Amino acid sequence: MSRILETAANPRDLRRVVIEPVTRVEGHGKVTLLLDEQNRIHQVRLHIVEFRGFEKFIQGRPYWEVPILVQRLCGICPVSHHLAASKAVDMLVGARQLTPTAEKLRRLLHVGQMLQSHALHFFHLASPDLLFGFDSDLERRNIIGVIAAHPDLALQGVKLRKYGQEVIRHISGKRIHGVAAIPGGMNKALTVAERDTMQRDIAQMVAWSRAAVDLSHKVFESSEHSPHFGVFPSNHLSLIGSGGELDFYDGGLRARDAEGATIFDHVDYLHYNRYIREEVKSWSYMKFPFIIGKGSEEGWYRVGPLARLNTCDSITTPLAEAERQTFRAAAGGGMQHATLAYHWARMIEMLHAAEEIERLLEDPDILGTDLVTKGERALEGVGLVEAPRGTLFHHYKINENDVVEKANLIVSTTNNNQAMNEAVRQVAARYLDGKKLTEGLLNHIEVAIRAYDPCLSCATHALGKMPLQVDLLDVEGHLVDRLVKGSDGTLTCEQA
């Protein structure tokens, strides 16, 4: 349950309402709303209040440790960080093209991750809101309530996630924080017994994934909220394959604007920083990326399942492709901008992941033993994958002693930062403005955030010195004094 705090500590005599913590997401965040005496909304912000220092403390480490270290960013999507870092490290050892077996093992590992993460989010975190209603009884609106009311559905969610984790275990040795990819390839071949074990249940996973798509589609189409809940125009960004197809593991960068026009296409992600820049704001530890050519005000974008289905031209597996066409038809063939459509798109991707697992397990290369390659060494590497939550950037520079000198990570949730803020502002303005606040109404804001499946602990980094603000209030809650330390370390004092 969220804690709701109200204070009057605002220089404009506005009332501050704080939703802290935001629940059913990975990591810690809060939302603040500033309201006047008539409960009119004046400001809404999503604050990321936890700090992670991975960009700093991997400096000084040998490059081959990085794919293992960065997994500890997250217990939900460690495979995504492992693979993005591994792809960057591949560049350092000159492995621009992996062996067929090594690449297919990585792809199998990656779609196992997609399957388990999407199942976790939809069935465990999002379904209570979707099945019972955003402002339904709090005691029921949780995974325990789903198990009680829909036991078969809940069990399918558990088994889908377990299967994805088993795929990860067979390839990397553990369900969480395993070791699979190494510079230039993979460290272990897949055995026939492991392949056969995974094949035994995959047809059932495909069937359950199809049912989940049907459910998410039905919920979206029948919900009274879908036409206006967090619906706003935005740019969209993702990796796409050489033919414009959905590709989770590799490809070029494509960005489209709110009308579907291409901003850039098939961009080599080695040069991502020519197209994308990160902005820093004082009230959050999470940065705000934007497309340079459109500027910080107009250039922010969305990533993740919704963006990927808006940017790709096709999906390579037949069942998911048919669902993609239905998804796009629901938006009249144009761009889908509804925040709640993330859930529908996410289940289409889960179906694709299940189909792709089935296809890869039938590929003879998956049992190969030629696993490692190398070439001309380099001092800089960039790795990108499509993580469950969206496009994930890992960028490393090393010195002649093979030690990391600089690192930059732009994780999926960071890419969605401005979009999530837009979503909570739009939802607050429509559902909360001028009304007496209740837990159910405030949950609408959390529903908007949860649709993006944010991983807040992955997304928070600093520039080296953390900004800090300390407020001194009198007994009536009025601001007396304020001390602010900027991200450059400078101190300023502001008296009331």
Secondary structure, 3 states (H helix, E strand, C coil): CCEEEEECCCCCCCEEEEEECCCCCECCEEEEEEECCCCCEEEEEEEECCCCCHHHHCCCCEHHHHHHHHHHHCCCCHHHHHHHHHHHHHHHCCCCCCCHHHHHHHHHHHHHHHHHHHHHHHHHHHHHHHHHCCCCCCCCCCHHHHHHHCHHHHHHHHHHHHHHHHHHHHHHCCCCCCCCEECCEECCCCCHHHHHHHHHHHHHHHHHHHHHHHHHHHHHHHCCCCCCCCECCCEEEEEECCCCEECCCCCEEEEECCCCCEEEEEECHHHHHHCEEEECCCCCCCCEEEEHHHHHHHCCEECCHHHHHHHCCECCCHHHHHHHHHHHHHCCCCCCCECCHHHHHHHHHHHHHHHHHHHHHCCHHHHCCCCECCCCCCCEEEEEEEECCEEEEEEEEECCCCEEEEEEEECHHHHCHHHHHHHHHHHHHHHCCCCCCCHHHHHHHHHHHHCCCCEHHHHCCCCCCCCEEEEEECCCCCEEEEEEECCCCCEEEEEC
